[in-house]
Amino acid sequence: MKRSIPFLLFFIVHSLLAQQNVLTPEDVAKLEYISNAIISEDGDHIAYQLLVPTDPTVENAPAKNHLYVYDRTAGTSTALVTDFSAGNIKFKPGSSSITFTARREGDKMTALYEITPSGGEPKKLYEFEGSISSYDWHPNKNQLAFISQKSKEKTEGELPYKPEIYETELQNNSGFMVDLNSQDPKELEVDGHVSALQWSPEGKNLAVSAAPSSLVDDFYTSQRIYIVDANTGKVTAEVDHKAKLGMLAWSPDGKRLAFIAGADQHDPIDGSIFISEITGGSPVILQRDFTGKFESLSWVDNKTMAFLASEGVYSSLGRLNLNGKLERTYENKDLNIIRFSASDNNTLALVANAAQHPNELFVMNAKGKSPERITTSNSWLEEKQMGRQERISYKASDGMEIEGILIHPLNSSGKIPLITVVHGGPEAHYDNGWLTGYNMPGQVGAGQGYAVFYPNYRGSTGRGVEFSMTSQGDPAGKEFDDIIDGIDFLIENHNVDRDKVGVTGGSYGGYATAWMSTRHTERFAAGVMSVGISNNISKWGTSDIPEEMFLVHSRKRIWDDYQFYLERSPIYYADQANTPLLILHGKEDTRVDPGQSYELYRHIKTRTDTPVRLVLYPGEGHGNRNSTARYDYNLRMMRWFDTYLKENNREVPETSLALPMSH
């Protein structure tokens, strides 16, 4: 088949980049990284999961979580599970054995397994009638609390075909207790859809979080915390707090419960720490004015908690007393910590990344000295050339300070083309760590001569509750103006080419991409939109989170001002779109219906002569999970930017992709 000039140029550039030893889409497709780590009570062992992707040229499948254990005394790691995925890793109380959930060949449901640190064949401990989605060990290590669904009873005389009645006949997850000696489960008397549970340290009570139903909207907006008596399974108290909910943690004496949640129902993120008594009632918030986001916590003693927090684009570890006094124990602007686990002697197992590598395992002692890196999952990365990465700060047009991350290009000369990457949510933020993925150009873009910009526009997390609420009621307003202000800052201070600016993002970042490619089309030479919003009116009626959008984003109903929401929709400006736009969407997306992409595609296609292409991914939802779908996404994204930011071409690239993987 005859190849077009843009395709041949792309292929040639692609081959040259591999020879220059910069990061390529093939490299991104084979990246492995640590996804979780748990340290034993005595601190001698660390169980960790290594996420290993499937070869996209062989099988379109999700990555697998392999299980390893690190022996701190010997300084060695042992592979325990590599032929299937292991989830929910925990150390069994009072022992060094590791338990996990898995659905192995021959299993009807996801079951609970145990394995020793020395390896061998995993032992199945317990299997329920439904899959076990999560669990927690009783301190006596004989009892288990777990979450699962009960099997549906078949009704006699059912027709062979049954229509689906939308949002009815929902199946909730329930909480159960079981003594592994008798294997006779008892259901907890908690109404609704159970999402998390945890034994109190003495084993007398359970803390349980549950939503009214299994609807995603209820999970985000209506979860509550219940205290359950372990003898009867009955609810004895309820915590009076309605907001987004994160992790739970009992105090060592079992008298208090700490949890991370939204400050109130209008807080877009679970980022504040609360304390509740075992009797329930209204909890107390600690550090109400904290200008960051609490990510996770662990009790040190009955009056002190250790915490991990995001502060701006950096992470920090610290301690927080019940009186609200906060002390930071570790800060490092070059290491982005995303998870920690503490032993009884406060040795910490950390999962962290940096500008030069994805997540790896680190260990740090209680005195807060520099973490020791344990794993190197992608040793070949050390031979790659990478662009310099830095935090930048600039003033928005109204004077508000905005942060972002800039990755500088390699081998650049003259004016620099720019790719702007907009995060979703908008309740999210970019950290100064690893910023390269199947949907983020990062170091692949830098290796191809692009500057890559990650703005934390107003409404982003990591800067306190007040900042995360500054964009509410103003969709596509000042929040997206912040992004353009950042681009102007880069044009003035970092030699960016005003005429070669691209934009990409998924979900709310896809909304921003569509907005920039229509409303501000004169500023952008190329756009790559993923699972994004194009019509706020139809989006409301086709999403699975309409109430969450109202409470923490719009703050008013669309029917109270249809014209406002129409004018804040990219389709309203589609007739003026002059930005070549690649639209990518999972066909099974329930968060942002694929119809949002159909609408924008049809408007641009019908009303303009601007290059536009819509790519649908069967079997994918709100973002791609499978290996080939991810690899395809990355190739298409970079080829689109190369066509319209480098080659100044107005011809849509070919539909087929047939580039070989390099190993």
C-alpha positions, -999 to +999 in steps of 0.1 A: +000+000+000+013+035-009+023+055+022+016+092+026+045+116+032+034+124+068+034+087+076+068+081+061+082+111+080+067+099+112+083+064+107+117+080+099+116+103+129+104+074+151+134+053+140+159+081+145+147+087+180+152+051+190+188+055+178+193+086+198+183+067+230+154+089+240+122+076+253+098+062+227+062+049+227+076+014+227+095+022+259+064+036+275+045+004+266+070-018+285+074+003+317+071-016+349+065+000+383+057-006+419+020-002+426+019-010+464+040-019+493+032-032+529+057-036+557+054-064+583+047-055+620+083-062+630+097-043+600+117-073+587+098-079+555+082-057+528+056-073+505+052-053+473+034-055+439+051-049+406+028-039+378+040-057+346+023-047+313+013-071+286+032-069+253+008-049+231+019-067+199+009-100+214-022-095+234-046-065+242-048-072+280-044-053+313-012-053+332-006-079+360+003-073+396+032-096+405+040-102+441+074-099+456+088-098+492+119-079+503+139-093+532+155-064+550+180-085+569+193-103+538+188-074+515+172-096+489+139-097+470+120-129+462+094-133+435+063-150+450+036-147+423+044-139+387+019-161+367-013-143+377-023-110+394-022-108+432-043-081+449-051-068+484-017-078+499-015-079+537+007-096+563-012-120+585-012-107+621+016-121+642+033-138+613+055-131+583+032-149+559+015-128+532-021-130+522-037-118+490-067-121+467-066-137+433-088-155+408-066-184+397-074-209+370-102-231+383-115-205+407-151-196+403-146-163+422-118-142+436-106-160+467-081-154+496-046-170+494-016-172+517+021-176+509+053-176+530+082-152+524+103-181+512+078-188+484+063-220+472+027-228+462+001-204+475-025-219+498-062-211+494-075-200+527-111-190+520-135-189+491-170-173+492-200-176+469-191-142+455-157-126+448-138-111+477-131-075+468-113-066+501-107-079+535-092-073+570-076-096+595-089-099+631-059-095+655-063-132+665-055-141+628-083-167+628-112-144+619-117-124+588-139-095+578-144-092+541-166-075+514-184-094+487-217-099+469-242-126+477-252-148+448-284-139+430-312-165+433-326-175+399-363-170+394-383-199+380-399-193+346-375-165+336-375-158+299-343-166+280-339-129+272-340-103+298-339-065+291-317-043+313-337-018+334-313+011+339-303+019+375-326-007+390-320-042+404-287-029+416-265-054+435-248-041+466-216-053+482-221-066+518-198-070+547-192-104+563-173-119+592-160-155+592-140-177+615-116-196+593-118-226+616-156-230+610-158-212+576-194-201+585-198-165+573-220-140+591-233-109+573-230-075+590-262-056+595-252-026+575-276-012+549-265-002+515-233-008+495-202-016+517-170-001+504-145-006+532-141-022+566-115-025+594-112-043+627-105-023+658-071-032+674-087-053+701-111-070+677-144-059+694-156-035+667-155-029+630-154+005+612-175+002+580-181+027+552-211+023+531-232+042+505-270+039+500-265+019+468-238+007+444-243+037+421-211+056+415-228+089+424-238+076+458-202+064+464-189+099+458-216+119+476-233+098+502-209+074+520-213+072+557-191+056+585-207+030+609-193+014+640-204-023+641-203-046+671-182-077+662-203-101+683-237-092+670-229-076+636-252-047+644-245-010+640-239+007+674-229+042+662-228+064+631-203+091+623-222+123+613-202+135+583-214+137+547-186+143+522-163+124+499-146+097+520-111+082+519-092+059+542-101+049+578-077+041+607-083+030+643-063+045+672-041+018+689-065+017+719-096+013+697-113+044+713-111+067+682-113+065+645-093+088+622-104+092+586-096+113+555-126+130+539-139+162+523-143+192+546-180+192+537-202+179+509-190+207+486-153+199+490-143+183+457-117+159+473-112+137+503-081+156+517-088+166+553-082+145+585-111+140+610-112+123+644-144+105+656-150+089+690-162+053+690-196+066+700-200+083+666-216+117+663-199+148+648-162+143+641-135+169+647-114+182+618-077+187+624-057+214+605-087+229+588-066+256+571-039+232+559-028+244+524-022+209+511-040+176+508-037+147+533-032+116+512-029+089+539-023+084+576-011+058+602-014+060+640+020+062+659+004+062+694-030+071+708-024+108+704-002+110+673-006+101+636+019+099+608+007+113+575+016+117+538+005+149+522+006+167+489+017+203+491+017+221+458+037+199+434+057+182+462+050+155+488+058+155+525+057+132+555+049+144+589+032+139+623-001+153+635-012+154+671-049+153+683-045+189+694-039+198+658-001+204+661+016+195+628+053+186+623+069+178+589+094+150+593+105+146+557+104+168+526+123+162+494+115+182+462+131+155+440+112+125+453+074+122+449+060+098+476+026+084+468+022+057+495+037+046+528+033+017+552+047+018+588+059-010+610+056-012+648+090+004+652+080+031+626+102+019+598+085+031+566+081+014+533+076+040+506+063+039+471+078+069+453+087+082+418+109+110+405+113+129+373+137+102+360+118+070+369+083+057+377+073+042+411+099+023+430+102+008+465+121+028+492+127+023+529+132+049+555+139+046+592+119+064+620+144+092+623+135+106+589+168+102+572+169+100+534+150+070+520+170+041+506+160+029+472+153-008+471+141-016+436+151-006+401+123-019+379+135-004+346+173-004+347+174+005+310+159+040+318+193+050+332+207+049+297+180+071+283+184+108+277+157+129+294+146+165+294+152+186+324+120+190+346+112+219+369+084+235+388+073+268+374+051+295+390+033+323+373+005+349+379-029+344+363-046+375+348-064+382+380-032+379+401-037+344+415-005+324+417-006+292+396+019+263+397+029+239+370+056+215+358+077+221+327+097+194+309+123+210+287+130+195+253+162+177+243+183+189+213+161+220+207+171+250+186+151+281+178+115+285+189+102+254+207+069+236+200+048+231+231+024+203+242+001+214+271-012+185+292-044+192+312-053+170+342-088+157+347-111+160+377-106+189+380-100+176+416-065+164+408-030+179+404+004+171+389+034+164+412+070+169+404+076+133+397+073+108+368+049+124+342+051+101+312+024+076+303+004+063+275-018+095+276+009+119+288+037+129+263+062+137+290+097+125+282+086+110+249+076+146+239+109+160+253+129+134+233+111+146+201+119+183+207+088+194+225+085+214+257+057+197+278+037+218+302+015+205+331-005+233+346-022+230+380-050+254+372-073+268+399-096+240+412-066+216+414-058+198+446-027+200+468-032+236+479-059+233+504-097+232+504-102+269+495-080+267+464-097+235+452-131+253+453-120+284+434-133+271+401-167+260+413-197+275+394-174+287+366-168+258+342-143+266+314-140+301+329-110+313+349-098+277+354-090+273+317-079+310+314-051+300+339-038+275+313-036+301+286-019+325+310+007+298+316+013+293+279+018+331+276+043+329+304+062+302+286+061+321+253+076+351+271+102+333+293+110+299+278+113+305+240+080+287+232+067+291+196+033+310+198+022+293+166+031+257+176+011+251+207-008+218+212-031+207+240-042+173+253-060+158+283-086+132+294-120+136+311-121+172+324-087+176+307-106+164+275-131+192+282-103+217+284-088+203+251-122+207+234-126+242+248-092+253+237-097+238+202-130+257+197-135+287+220-097+296+218-089+279+185-067+308+174-042+299+202-038+262+195-023+244+164-033+209+175-055+191+200-058+155+212-090+151+233-097+119+253-130+109+270-139+146+272-170+168+275-184+187+245-219+195+256-226+203+293-264+199+288-264+164+273-234+154+295-255+159+327-281+134+315-257+107+303-231+106+331-231+083+361-221+112+385-247+140+380-251+147+417-213+148+423-210+173+395-236+195+411-222+194+446-185+199+439-184+216+405-214+234+390-231+243+423-263+251+403-286+230+382-284+230+344-322+236+341-318+269+361-296+283+333-295+263+302-280+292+281-251+295+305-242+258+302-246+258+265-222+288+262-197+269+283-198+239+259-173+234+231-200+226+206-213+262+209-181+274+192-175+245+169-183+266+138-151+286+144-129+256+151-096+258+132-075+235+155-070+200+140-085+177+166-080+140+173-108+126+195-103+094+215-130+076+235-137+042+251-169+027+238-180+015+272-174+048+291-201+055+317-185+086+332-184+106+300-207+090+275-190+084+241-219+106+227-199+136+239-172+128+213-197+119+186-213+153+191-181+173+188-169+153+159-201+158+140-202+195+146-167+201+135-170+177+105-202+193+093-196+230+100-159+233+092-132+220+069-108+215+099-091+181+102-109+160+128-108+123+136-127+102+160-111+069+173-132+046+195-117+018+217-140-012+221-140-027+255-125+004+271-142+028+296-131+061+311-095+057+300-077+027+284-067-003+306-055-027+280-020-029+265-026-025+228-052+002+233-027+021+254+001+017+228-022+027+200-033+058+219+003+069+225+013+064+188-017+083+175-013+112+200+024+117+190+018+113+153-010+139+155+012+165+172+041+158+148+018+163+118+003+196+130+030+211+152+062+202+133+052+195+097+026+223+095+005+198+075-033+201+072-037+165+060-052+140+085-027+112+093-035+077+081-059+056+101-037+025+103-008+020+126+018-006+119+050+003+137+070-026+151+079-028+187+116-025+195+128-048+223 
